[in-house]
Amino acid sequence: MDWQQLVSLAIVASAATLLLGSRFRRRKYCFERVSRCGCLERLSSGPSGAIVFRARKGERPEVRLKLR
């Protein structure tokens, strides 16, 4: 095994270690992930809805708002 293979295996091993470590590491609680603006708001307050974008080749694109 020459030095290039050893260096490439070390890079692959360190990348795998970092990826697996980030996968199992516990995340800090972040307000920005809970809500988009970073403020505390109840998720069930107010009407919930969805925005649907549709575009097909040759047709006019449309945006629909679905309220529940």
PDB file of N, CA, C and O in Angstrom:
ATOM      1  N   MET A   1       0.865  -1.169   0.000  1.00  0.00           N
ATOM      2  CA  MET A   1       0.000   0.000   0.000  1.00  0.00           C
ATOM      3  C   MET A   1       0.913   1.234   0.000  1.00  0.00           C
ATOM      4  O   MET A   1       1.728   1.412   0.905  1.00  0.00           O
ATOM      5  N   ASP A   2       0.768   2.063  -1.004  1.00  0.00           N
ATOM      6  CA  ASP A   2       1.608   3.251  -1.072  1.00  0.00           C
ATOM      7  C   ASP A   2       0.957   4.410  -0.308  1.00  0.00           C
ATOM      8  O   ASP A   2      -0.145   4.272   0.223  1.00  0.00           O
ATOM      9  N   TRP A   3       1.642   5.536  -0.262  1.00  0.00           N
ATOM     10  CA  TRP A   3       1.198   6.658   0.569  1.00  0.00           C
ATOM     11  C   TRP A   3      -0.079   7.303   0.034  1.00  0.00           C
ATOM     12  O   TRP A   3      -0.845   7.864   0.818  1.00  0.00           O
ATOM     13  N   GLN A   4      -0.333   7.244  -1.273  1.00  0.00           N
ATOM     14  CA  GLN A   4      -1.548   7.844  -1.830  1.00  0.00           C
ATOM     15  C   GLN A   4      -2.790   7.078  -1.396  1.00  0.00           C
ATOM     16  O   GLN A   4      -3.811   7.682  -1.067  1.00  0.00           O
ATOM     17  N   GLN A   5      -2.709   5.773  -1.393  1.00  0.00           N
ATOM     18  CA  GLN A   5      -3.834   4.968  -0.928  1.00  0.00           C
ATOM     19  C   GLN A   5      -4.079   5.188   0.554  1.00  0.00           C
ATOM     20  O   GLN A   5      -5.225   5.255   0.998  1.00  0.00           O
ATOM     21  N   LEU A   6      -3.007   5.301   1.313  1.00  0.00           N
ATOM     22  CA  LEU A   6      -3.133   5.533   2.746  1.00  0.00           C
ATOM     23  C   LEU A   6      -3.798   6.878   3.031  1.00  0.00           C
ATOM     24  O   LEU A   6      -4.660   6.967   3.905  1.00  0.00           O
ATOM     25  N   VAL A   7      -3.409   7.923   2.304  1.00  0.00           N
ATOM     26  CA  VAL A   7      -4.008   9.251   2.477  1.00  0.00           C
ATOM     27  C   VAL A   7      -5.473   9.241   2.058  1.00  0.00           C
ATOM     28  O   VAL A   7      -6.315   9.824   2.741  1.00  0.00           O
ATOM     29  N   SER A   8      -5.786   8.580   0.937  1.00  0.00           N
ATOM     30  CA  SER A   8      -7.182   8.539   0.485  1.00  0.00           C
ATOM     31  C   SER A   8      -8.056   7.756   1.463  1.00  0.00           C
ATOM     32  O   SER A   8      -9.198   8.145   1.710  1.00  0.00           O
ATOM     33  N   LEU A   9      -7.544   6.668   2.021  1.00  0.00           N
ATOM     34  CA  LEU A   9      -8.311   5.917   3.019  1.00  0.00           C
ATOM     35  C   LEU A   9      -8.500   6.726   4.301  1.00  0.00           C
ATOM     36  O   LEU A   9      -9.549   6.634   4.939  1.00  0.00           O
ATOM     37  N   ALA A  10      -7.508   7.505   4.679  1.00  0.00           N
ATOM     38  CA  ALA A  10      -7.642   8.359   5.857  1.00  0.00           C
ATOM     39  C   ALA A  10      -8.698   9.445   5.629  1.00  0.00           C
ATOM     40  O   ALA A  10      -9.457   9.770   6.542  1.00  0.00           O
ATOM     41  N   ILE A  11      -8.751  10.001   4.429  1.00  0.00           N
ATOM     42  CA  ILE A  11      -9.769  11.009   4.115  1.00  0.00           C
ATOM     43  C   ILE A  11     -11.159  10.396   4.145  1.00  0.00           C
ATOM     44  O   ILE A  11     -12.083  10.987   4.704  1.00  0.00           O
ATOM     45  N   VAL A  12     -11.318   9.232   3.558  1.00  0.00           N
ATOM     46  CA  VAL A  12     -12.626   8.559   3.547  1.00  0.00           C
ATOM     47  C   VAL A  12     -13.048   8.179   4.957  1.00  0.00           C
ATOM     48  O   VAL A  12     -14.218   8.327   5.311  1.00  0.00           O
ATOM     49  N   ALA A  13     -12.120   7.695   5.764  1.00  0.00           N
ATOM     50  CA  ALA A  13     -12.448   7.310   7.136  1.00  0.00           C
ATOM     51  C   ALA A  13     -12.837   8.523   7.972  1.00  0.00           C
ATOM     52  O   ALA A  13     -13.769   8.448   8.773  1.00  0.00           O
ATOM     53  N   SER A  14     -12.135   9.637   7.794  1.00  0.00           N
ATOM     54  CA  SER A  14     -12.486  10.834   8.566  1.00  0.00           C
ATOM     55  C   SER A  14     -13.828  11.401   8.123  1.00  0.00           C
ATOM     56  O   SER A  14     -14.596  11.884   8.955  1.00  0.00           O
ATOM     57  N   ALA A  15     -14.123  11.351   6.832  1.00  0.00           N
ATOM     58  CA  ALA A  15     -15.429  11.823   6.351  1.00  0.00           C
ATOM     59  C   ALA A  15     -16.554  10.947   6.893  1.00  0.00           C
ATOM     60  O   ALA A  15     -17.591  11.462   7.309  1.00  0.00           O
ATOM     61  N   ALA A  16     -16.360   9.631   6.893  1.00  0.00           N
ATOM     62  CA  ALA A  16     -17.378   8.725   7.422  1.00  0.00           C
ATOM     63  C   ALA A  16     -17.584   8.949   8.914  1.00  0.00           C
ATOM     64  O   ALA A  16     -18.714   8.906   9.401  1.00  0.00           O
ATOM     65  N   THR A  17     -16.493   9.188   9.640  1.00  0.00           N
ATOM     66  CA  THR A  17     -16.596   9.444  11.081  1.00  0.00           C
ATOM     67  C   THR A  17     -17.363  10.731  11.351  1.00  0.00           C
ATOM     68  O   THR A  17     -18.217  10.774  12.237  1.00  0.00           O
ATOM     69  N   LEU A  18     -17.062  11.777  10.591  1.00  0.00           N
ATOM     70  CA  LEU A  18     -17.776  13.043  10.783  1.00  0.00           C
ATOM     71  C   LEU A  18     -19.254  12.921  10.428  1.00  0.00           C
ATOM     72  O   LEU A  18     -20.102  13.466  11.134  1.00  0.00           O
ATOM     73  N   LEU A  19     -19.573  12.218   9.350  1.00  0.00           N
ATOM     74  CA  LEU A  19     -20.977  12.051   8.965  1.00  0.00           C
ATOM     75  C   LEU A  19     -21.755  11.240   9.995  1.00  0.00           C
ATOM     76  O   LEU A  19     -22.874  11.604  10.356  1.00  0.00           O
ATOM     77  N   LEU A  20     -21.174  10.155  10.464  1.00  0.00           N
ATOM     78  CA  LEU A  20     -21.859   9.340  11.471  1.00  0.00           C
ATOM     79  C   LEU A  20     -21.967  10.072  12.808  1.00  0.00           C
ATOM     80  O   LEU A  20     -22.968   9.941  13.512  1.00  0.00           O
ATOM     81  N   GLY A  21     -20.938  10.840  13.157  1.00  0.00           N
ATOM     82  CA  GLY A  21     -20.983  11.598  14.403  1.00  0.00           C
ATOM     83  C   GLY A  21     -22.051  12.672  14.383  1.00  0.00           C
ATOM     84  O   GLY A  21     -22.728  12.892  15.388  1.00  0.00           O
ATOM     85  N   SER A  22     -22.213  13.351  13.240  1.00  0.00           N
ATOM     86  CA  SER A  22     -23.257  14.377  13.154  1.00  0.00           C
ATOM     87  C   SER A  22     -24.642  13.747  13.123  1.00  0.00           C
ATOM     88  O   SER A  22     -25.617  14.374  13.534  1.00  0.00           O
ATOM     89  N   ARG A  23     -24.736  12.520  12.641  1.00  0.00           N
ATOM     90  CA  ARG A  23     -26.036  11.846  12.581  1.00  0.00           C
ATOM     91  C   ARG A  23     -26.540  11.483  13.985  1.00  0.00           C
ATOM     92  O   ARG A  23     -27.735  11.592  14.261  1.00  0.00           O
ATOM     93  N   PHE A  24     -25.646  11.058  14.856  1.00  0.00           N
ATOM     94  CA  PHE A  24     -26.050  10.608  16.184  1.00  0.00           C
ATOM     95  C   PHE A  24     -25.889  11.678  17.260  1.00  0.00           C
ATOM     96  O   PHE A  24     -26.294  11.457  18.401  1.00  0.00           O
ATOM     97  N   ARG A  25     -25.309  12.830  16.928  1.00  0.00           N
ATOM     98  CA  ARG A  25     -25.132  13.891  17.910  1.00  0.00           C
ATOM     99  C   ARG A  25     -26.489  14.543  18.208  1.00  0.00           C
ATOM    100  O   ARG A  25     -27.311  14.725  17.309  1.00  0.00           O
ATOM    101  N   ARG A  26     -26.703  14.882  19.447  1.00  0.00           N
ATOM    102  CA  ARG A  26     -27.946  15.510  19.852  1.00  0.00           C
ATOM    103  C   ARG A  26     -27.913  16.989  19.488  1.00  0.00           C
ATOM    104  O   ARG A  26     -26.932  17.681  19.759  1.00  0.00           O
ATOM    105  N   ARG A  27     -28.993  17.469  18.872  1.00  0.00           N
ATOM    106  CA  ARG A  27     -29.044  18.852  18.432  1.00  0.00           C
ATOM    107  C   ARG A  27     -29.522  19.761  19.546  1.00  0.00           C
ATOM    108  O   ARG A  27     -30.290  19.356  20.419  1.00  0.00           O
ATOM    109  N   LYS A  28     -29.052  21.000  19.498  1.00  0.00           N
ATOM    110  CA  LYS A  28     -29.544  22.001  20.438  1.00  0.00           C
ATOM    111  C   LYS A  28     -30.935  22.447  20.007  1.00  0.00           C
ATOM    112  O   LYS A  28     -31.270  22.402  18.823  1.00  0.00           O
ATOM    113  N   TYR A  29     -31.739  22.876  20.966  1.00  0.00           N
ATOM    114  CA  TYR A  29     -33.066  23.381  20.651  1.00  0.00           C
ATOM    115  C   TYR A  29     -32.915  24.750  20.001  1.00  0.00           C
ATOM    116  O   TYR A  29     -32.263  25.635  20.556  1.00  0.00           O
ATOM    117  N   CYS A  30     -33.502  24.924  18.854  1.00  0.00           N
ATOM    118  CA  CYS A  30     -33.346  26.168  18.099  1.00  0.00           C
ATOM    119  C   CYS A  30     -34.737  26.709  17.759  1.00  0.00           C
ATOM    120  O   CYS A  30     -35.560  26.002  17.178  1.00  0.00           O
ATOM    121  N   PHE A  31     -34.990  27.965  18.125  1.00  0.00           N
ATOM    122  CA  PHE A  31     -36.287  28.564  17.838  1.00  0.00           C
ATOM    123  C   PHE A  31     -36.506  28.731  16.335  1.00  0.00           C
ATOM    124  O   PHE A  31     -37.643  28.653  15.870  1.00  0.00           O
ATOM    125  N   GLU A  32     -35.452  28.955  15.580  1.00  0.00           N
ATOM    126  CA  GLU A  32     -35.602  29.169  14.146  1.00  0.00           C
ATOM    127  C   GLU A  32     -36.083  27.918  13.426  1.00  0.00           C
ATOM    128  O   GLU A  32     -36.763  28.019  12.405  1.00  0.00           O
ATOM    129  N   ARG A  33     -35.742  26.749  13.937  1.00  0.00           N
ATOM    130  CA  ARG A  33     -36.238  25.518  13.328  1.00  0.00           C
ATOM    131  C   ARG A  33     -37.690  25.269  13.677  1.00  0.00           C
ATOM    132  O   ARG A  33     -38.429  24.684  12.886  1.00  0.00           O
ATOM    133  N   VAL A  34     -38.111  25.713  14.870  1.00  0.00           N
ATOM    134  CA  VAL A  34     -39.484  25.480  15.302  1.00  0.00           C
ATOM    135  C   VAL A  34     -40.439  26.379  14.530  1.00  0.00           C
ATOM    136  O   VAL A  34     -41.479  25.925  14.051  1.00  0.00           O
ATOM    137  N   SER A  35     -40.087  27.644  14.411  1.00  0.00           N
ATOM    138  CA  SER A  35     -40.909  28.561  13.637  1.00  0.00           C
ATOM    139  C   SER A  35     -40.020  29.317  12.671  1.00  0.00           C
ATOM    140  O   SER A  35     -38.816  29.433  12.899  1.00  0.00           O
ATOM    141  N   ARG A  36     -40.583  29.823  11.618  1.00  0.00           N
ATOM    142  CA  ARG A  36     -39.781  30.446  10.569  1.00  0.00           C
ATOM    143  C   ARG A  36     -39.166  31.765  11.006  1.00  0.00           C
ATOM    144  O   ARG A  36     -38.059  32.101  10.583  1.00  0.00           O
ATOM    145  N   CYS A  37     -39.868  32.515  11.845  1.00  0.00           N
ATOM    146  CA  CYS A  37     -39.371  33.845  12.205  1.00  0.00           C
ATOM    147  C   CYS A  37     -38.472  33.812  13.431  1.00  0.00           C
ATOM    148  O   CYS A  37     -37.801  34.804  13.716  1.00  0.00           O
ATOM    149  N   GLY A  38     -38.436  32.716  14.159  1.00  0.00           N
ATOM    150  CA  GLY A  38     -37.616  32.628  15.355  1.00  0.00           C
ATOM    151  C   GLY A  38     -38.375  32.986  16.610  1.00  0.00           C
ATOM    152  O   GLY A  38     -37.803  32.967  17.700  1.00  0.00           O
ATOM    153  N   CYS A  39     -39.651  33.313  16.486  1.00  0.00           N
ATOM    154  CA  CYS A  39     -40.440  33.663  17.657  1.00  0.00           C
ATOM    155  C   CYS A  39     -41.252  32.451  18.105  1.00  0.00           C
ATOM    156  O   CYS A  39     -41.469  31.520  17.330  1.00  0.00           O
ATOM    157  N   LEU A  40     -41.692  32.470  19.340  1.00  0.00           N
ATOM    158  CA  LEU A  40     -42.521  31.386  19.846  1.00  0.00           C
ATOM    159  C   LEU A  40     -43.968  31.654  19.477  1.00  0.00           C
ATOM    160  O   LEU A  40     -44.547  32.660  19.889  1.00  0.00           O
ATOM    161  N   GLU A  41     -44.528  30.782  18.727  1.00  0.00           N
ATOM    162  CA  GLU A  41     -45.932  30.905  18.382  1.00  0.00           C
ATOM    163  C   GLU A  41     -46.535  29.512  18.390  1.00  0.00           C
ATOM    164  O   GLU A  41     -45.856  28.521  18.123  1.00  0.00           O
ATOM    165  N   ARG A  42     -47.772  29.457  18.689  1.00  0.00           N
ATOM    166  CA  ARG A  42     -48.437  28.159  18.693  1.00  0.00           C
ATOM    167  C   ARG A  42     -48.707  27.736  17.255  1.00  0.00           C
ATOM    168  O   ARG A  42     -49.173  28.524  16.432  1.00  0.00           O
ATOM    169  N   LEU A  43     -48.407  26.498  16.980  1.00  0.00           N
ATOM    170  CA  LEU A  43     -48.604  26.006  15.631  1.00  0.00           C
ATOM    171  C   LEU A  43     -50.078  25.792  15.308  1.00  0.00           C
ATOM    172  O   LEU A  43     -50.462  25.820  14.139  1.00  0.00           O
ATOM    173  N   SER A  44     -50.906  25.578  16.325  1.00  0.00           N
ATOM    174  CA  SER A  44     -52.312  25.312  16.088  1.00  0.00           C
ATOM    175  C   SER A  44     -53.150  26.586  16.057  1.00  0.00           C
ATOM    176  O   SER A  44     -54.355  26.508  15.818  1.00  0.00           O
ATOM    177  N   SER A  45     -52.554  27.756  16.290  1.00  0.00           N
ATOM    178  CA  SER A  45     -53.335  28.985  16.289  1.00  0.00           C
ATOM    179  C   SER A  45     -53.539  29.471  14.864  1.00  0.00           C
ATOM    180  O   SER A  45     -52.591  29.530  14.082  1.00  0.00           O
ATOM    181  N   GLY A  46     -54.762  29.814  14.531  1.00  0.00           N
ATOM    182  CA  GLY A  46     -55.073  30.330  13.210  1.00  0.00           C
ATOM    183  C   GLY A  46     -55.280  29.217  12.196  1.00  0.00           C
ATOM    184  O   GLY A  46     -55.007  28.047  12.466  1.00  0.00           O
ATOM    185  N   PRO A  47     -55.762  29.602  11.033  1.00  0.00           N
ATOM    186  CA  PRO A  47     -56.003  28.595  10.010  1.00  0.00           C
ATOM    187  C   PRO A  47     -54.699  28.123   9.386  1.00  0.00           C
ATOM    188  O   PRO A  47     -53.777  28.905   9.152  1.00  0.00           O
ATOM    189  N   SER A  48     -54.648  26.836   9.127  1.00  0.00           N
ATOM    190  CA  SER A  48     -53.467  26.293   8.459  1.00  0.00           C
ATOM    191  C   SER A  48     -53.809  26.088   6.993  1.00  0.00           C
ATOM    192  O   SER A  48     -54.958  25.809   6.650  1.00  0.00           O
ATOM    193  N   GLY A  49     -52.835  26.222   6.148  1.00  0.00           N
ATOM    194  CA  GLY A  49     -53.089  26.087   4.732  1.00  0.00           C
ATOM    195  C   GLY A  49     -51.861  25.621   4.006  1.00  0.00           C
ATOM    196  O   GLY A  49     -50.826  25.328   4.604  1.00  0.00           O
ATOM    197  N   ALA A  50     -52.000  25.559   2.700  1.00  0.00           N
ATOM    198  CA  ALA A  50     -50.888  25.129   1.876  1.00  0.00           C
ATOM    199  C   ALA A  50     -50.906  25.915   0.578  1.00  0.00           C
ATOM    200  O   ALA A  50     -51.969  26.285   0.078  1.00  0.00           O
ATOM    201  N   ILE A  51     -49.750  26.160   0.049  1.00  0.00           N
ATOM    202  CA  ILE A  51     -49.619  26.815  -1.242  1.00  0.00           C
ATOM    203  C   ILE A  51     -49.142  25.762  -2.223  1.00  0.00           C
ATOM    204  O   ILE A  51     -48.133  25.097  -1.986  1.00  0.00           O
ATOM    205  N   VAL A  52     -49.862  25.609  -3.320  1.00  0.00           N
ATOM    206  CA  VAL A  52     -49.545  24.592  -4.322  1.00  0.00           C
ATOM    207  C   VAL A  52     -49.180  25.301  -5.615  1.00  0.00           C
ATOM    208  O   VAL A  52     -49.961  26.091  -6.146  1.00  0.00           O
ATOM    209  N   PHE A  53     -47.986  25.009  -6.117  1.00  0.00           N
ATOM    210  CA  PHE A  53     -47.529  25.562  -7.386  1.00  0.00           C
ATOM    211  C   PHE A  53     -47.670  24.481  -8.450  1.00  0.00           C
ATOM    212  O   PHE A  53     -47.220  23.350  -8.267  1.00  0.00           O
ATOM    213  N   ARG A  54     -48.301  24.843  -9.567  1.00  0.00           N
ATOM    214  CA  ARG A  54     -48.442  23.896 -10.668  1.00  0.00           C
ATOM    215  C   ARG A  54     -47.969  24.539 -11.953  1.00  0.00           C
ATOM    216  O   ARG A  54     -48.356  25.666 -12.260  1.00  0.00           O
ATOM    217  N   ALA A  55     -47.154  23.854 -12.696  1.00  0.00           N
ATOM    218  CA  ALA A  55     -46.712  24.326 -13.999  1.00  0.00           C
ATOM    219  C   ALA A  55     -46.465  23.117 -14.889  1.00  0.00           C
ATOM    220  O   ALA A  55     -45.730  22.197 -14.531  1.00  0.00           O
ATOM    221  N   ARG A  56     -47.088  23.143 -16.039  1.00  0.00           N
ATOM    222  CA  ARG A  56     -46.886  22.085 -17.018  1.00  0.00           C
ATOM    223  C   ARG A  56     -46.417  22.691 -18.326  1.00  0.00           C
ATOM    224  O   ARG A  56     -46.684  23.854 -18.627  1.00  0.00           O
ATOM    225  N   LYS A  57     -45.733  21.901 -19.072  1.00  0.00           N
ATOM    226  CA  LYS A  57     -45.176  22.394 -20.333  1.00  0.00           C
ATOM    227  C   LYS A  57     -46.315  22.785 -21.277  1.00  0.00           C
ATOM    228  O   LYS A  57     -47.226  21.996 -21.529  1.00  0.00           O
ATOM    229  N   GLY A  58     -46.252  23.993 -21.785  1.00  0.00           N
ATOM    230  CA  GLY A  58     -47.272  24.455 -22.719  1.00  0.00           C
ATOM    231  C   GLY A  58     -48.477  25.089 -22.055  1.00  0.00           C
ATOM    232  O   GLY A  58     -49.307  25.679 -22.745  1.00  0.00           O
ATOM    233  N   GLU A  59     -48.605  24.988 -20.739  1.00  0.00           N
ATOM    234  CA  GLU A  59     -49.739  25.575 -20.024  1.00  0.00           C
ATOM    235  C   GLU A  59     -49.275  26.731 -19.165  1.00  0.00           C
ATOM    236  O   GLU A  59     -48.085  26.902 -18.900  1.00  0.00           O
ATOM    237  N   ARG A  60     -50.237  27.510 -18.743  1.00  0.00           N
ATOM    238  CA  ARG A  60     -49.941  28.652 -17.893  1.00  0.00           C
ATOM    239  C   ARG A  60     -49.707  28.169 -16.456  1.00  0.00           C
ATOM    240  O   ARG A  60     -50.490  27.368 -15.947  1.00  0.00           O
ATOM    241  N   PRO A  61     -48.641  28.644 -15.794  1.00  0.00           N
ATOM    242  CA  PRO A  61     -48.409  28.239 -14.399  1.00  0.00           C
ATOM    243  C   PRO A  61     -49.479  28.810 -13.480  1.00  0.00           C
ATOM    244  O   PRO A  61     -49.970  29.917 -13.701  1.00  0.00           O
ATOM    245  N   GLU A  62     -49.836  28.058 -12.458  1.00  0.00           N
ATOM    246  CA  GLU A  62     -50.843  28.544 -11.522  1.00  0.00           C
ATOM    247  C   GLU A  62     -50.410  28.299 -10.091  1.00  0.00           C
ATOM    248  O   GLU A  62     -49.670  27.360  -9.797  1.00  0.00           O
ATOM    249  N   VAL A  63     -50.886  29.160  -9.210  1.00  0.00           N
ATOM    250  CA  VAL A  63     -50.606  29.068  -7.787  1.00  0.00           C
ATOM    251  C   VAL A  63     -51.943  28.960  -7.076  1.00  0.00           C
ATOM    252  O   VAL A  63     -52.814  29.808  -7.271  1.00  0.00           O
ATOM    253  N   ARG A  64     -52.120  27.935  -6.257  1.00  0.00           N
ATOM    254  CA  ARG A  64     -53.369  27.740  -5.524  1.00  0.00           C
ATOM    255  C   ARG A  64     -53.099  27.810  -4.037  1.00  0.00           C
ATOM    256  O   ARG A  64     -52.072  27.326  -3.561  1.00  0.00           O
ATOM    257  N   LEU A  65     -54.006  28.406  -3.314  1.00  0.00           N
ATOM    258  CA  LEU A  65     -53.916  28.491  -1.864  1.00  0.00           C
ATOM    259  C   LEU A  65     -55.037  27.647  -1.277  1.00  0.00           C
ATOM    260  O   LEU A  65     -56.214  27.913  -1.521  1.00  0.00           O
ATOM    261  N   LYS A  66     -54.672  26.627  -0.503  1.00  0.00           N
ATOM    262  CA  LYS A  66     -55.661  25.736   0.107  1.00  0.00           C
ATOM    263  C   LYS A  66     -55.715  26.018   1.597  1.00  0.00           C
ATOM    264  O   LYS A  66     -54.725  25.822   2.302  1.00  0.00           O
ATOM    265  N   LEU A  67     -56.855  26.474   2.080  1.00  0.00           N
ATOM    266  CA  LEU A  67     -57.041  26.701   3.508  1.00  0.00           C
ATOM    267  C   LEU A  67     -57.823  25.560   4.111  1.00  0.00           C
ATOM    268  O   LEU A  67     -58.714  24.989   3.482  1.00  0.00           O
ATOM    269  N   ARG A  68     -57.472  25.237   5.348  1.00  0.00           N
ATOM    270  CA  ARG A  68     -58.185  24.139   6.022  1.00  0.00           C
ATOM    271  C   ARG A  68     -58.997  24.662   7.145  1.00  0.00           C
ATOM    272  O   ARG A  68     -59.668  23.893   7.833  1.00  0.00           O
TER     273      ARG A  68
END
